[in-house]
Amino acid sequence: MGEIVANSIKQSLVEDNELKQFYDQTLEADFLLACLLHDVGHSPFSHSGEAFYLTKDVSDTEIPLYNKLLQIISDASFKKDFNETVNAKTNAAPHEIMSVCVGIKVFGKYIADKVFFARCILGLKYKAKTNNRDQLKNAYIQFLNSSHIDVDKIDYLLRDSYVIGFDTVVIDYQRLLSNVGIKKINENDENGNPYSQLIPVYKKNAISVIENVIYAHDSEKKWIQTHPVVLYESFLIKYSIERVRKYFLDKYKYNIFSFDSLINDDVNNPISYMADDDLIYLMKNTKEIRDNLVDEYMNRNNRRHPVWKSEADFKILFEKTKGKEWTDKFSQTLKKVKKFLEEECTVPIIDLNSLKELKDIKRRVSEKTNEIAMISRYDEILDFFNDLEKISKKLKIDFNYVVLDAYSFKSSFNKEAIKQLKITFPSLSSVHDLKDATNLLDSDNPTRKEFYYLYYKRNSKKDAENPSLQDFAIAFSENLNVKVIY
């Protein structure tokens, strides 16, 4: 796809007498190398593992990956621009930063302009208001890594659709990418002085495909990336990775999620060319790493299941029956419970062990402080735990749960006819409008930005021997006393 874009840019430049002076074969070659190597720094388990690139070892005061990048790209302007994105929390993803480091370290002799190569992968544009060459570079950068449509997004949408078997809209990438180009426009600065600017453009033939890319991206994000099974699998992977990482940090004083672990530059490294298989082997064969959640990742027959399987289930079950205020309060309670489990519990699971830890923490806090808000927070979580324990006994399932978050989806579609489509749910006898089950088509009204799943342990593989969605809905409505302290 990068080649199609490069050829389209070349054609738009060389066929224009005014623009052909800007065509640069070396610039094009570096862009193609960036396209080829932009994912070479992906961590084991892909996006589930890349956040660990930002962890520190025992002696670090700054993030090692950032320091490694600025060491490899020794350029003052690049450093200034990159640090600004870090401070604004708009910096590139960890795997993209690692891809720059690995790409230049291993393949640097083939790269003419390493700063441009790095900026392409990071999506870090030059601040070029009047410099036409930098503006052309920015066009290349945008076509590889941008906040909207680029070859990376199109590539993974097509790949994921094929691998997952998720039938989405057709993306005619040939039509889209062969209709990109560069155009020169004239602007005036703040003082009224004229200057020219090179900008990336799409021809009108690409409009239909642009719409399809947006829709395909929204569909995958809503139904695949935030699917409760995907979220839970990622939760188990991240937890297991952290067990491995902590084991190496404690035993060897070495952070395995590092630049050195991905290459073979130091024979003293405990791990080199790190891949999924290295971590799986350690999870399976190191007793210090194994625990219930790691074992659960290894045993697919032992997975927890979501109480509600989609945001549509959640909205219909609670918002339509208990009201929006109750549902919002319930979501806020789940948010506080999740934060407590992650930050104050030994293992992030709602069970008898975490219930005991919660009671102990509340007692210690009550003895040390008279702050009503802090004590009330623990009271609220404790009430939720106690209610959930009662619900578990009523439904004859284990008091053993996990809470995970997923951002509530928001899209710009707003078609009244589609909103009126009728939707049925296997576990419910009633029929509902599509607008009551999803906010995919809701662009005018504000919506909840946060959304949570609650996972439980099934009694057996047979659906008939486990509580239904309707059973949970009734039990929650009758037994859950939702309290939120504002």
Secondary structure as GFF3:
##gff-version 3
##sequence-region A 1 486
A	DSSP	alpha_helix	2	14	.	.	.	ID=ss1
A	DSSP	three_ten_helix	20	22	.	.	.	ID=ss2
A	DSSP	alpha_helix	25	37	.	.	.	ID=ss3
A	DSSP	alpha_helix	47	50	.	.	.	ID=ss4
A	DSSP	three_ten_helix	51	54	.	.	.	ID=ss5
A	DSSP	alpha_helix	64	72	.	.	.	ID=ss6
A	DSSP	alpha_helix	76	87	.	.	.	ID=ss7
A	DSSP	alpha_helix	94	107	.	.	.	ID=ss8
A	DSSP	three_ten_helix	108	110	.	.	.	ID=ss9
A	DSSP	alpha_helix	114	122	.	.	.	ID=ss10
A	DSSP	alpha_helix	132	144	.	.	.	ID=ss11
A	DSSP	alpha_helix	151	164	.	.	.	ID=ss12
A	DSSP	alpha_helix	173	177	.	.	.	ID=ss13
A	DSSP	beta_strand	180	188	.	.	.	ID=ss14
A	DSSP	beta_strand	194	202	.	.	.	ID=ss15
A	DSSP	three_ten_helix	204	206	.	.	.	ID=ss16
A	DSSP	alpha_helix	207	220	.	.	.	ID=ss17
A	DSSP	pi_helix	221	225	.	.	.	ID=ss18
A	DSSP	alpha_helix	228	252	.	.	.	ID=ss19
A	DSSP	alpha_helix	259	262	.	.	.	ID=ss20
A	DSSP	alpha_helix	276	285	.	.	.	ID=ss21
A	DSSP	alpha_helix	292	298	.	.	.	ID=ss22
A	DSSP	three_ten_helix	300	302	.	.	.	ID=ss23
A	DSSP	beta_strand	305	306	.	.	.	ID=ss24
A	DSSP	alpha_helix	311	314	.	.	.	ID=ss25
A	DSSP	pi_helix	315	319	.	.	.	ID=ss26
A	DSSP	alpha_helix	320	322	.	.	.	ID=ss27
A	DSSP	alpha_helix	324	344	.	.	.	ID=ss28
A	DSSP	alpha_helix	352	368	.	.	.	ID=ss29
A	DSSP	alpha_helix	372	395	.	.	.	ID=ss30
A	DSSP	beta_strand	401	407	.	.	.	ID=ss31
A	DSSP	alpha_helix	416	419	.	.	.	ID=ss32
A	DSSP	beta_strand	422	424	.	.	.	ID=ss33
A	DSSP	beta_strand	431	433	.	.	.	ID=ss34
A	DSSP	alpha_helix	434	437	.	.	.	ID=ss35
A	DSSP	beta_strand	450	456	.	.	.	ID=ss36
A	DSSP	three_ten_helix	463	465	.	.	.	ID=ss37
A	DSSP	alpha_helix	469	479	.	.	.	ID=ss38
###
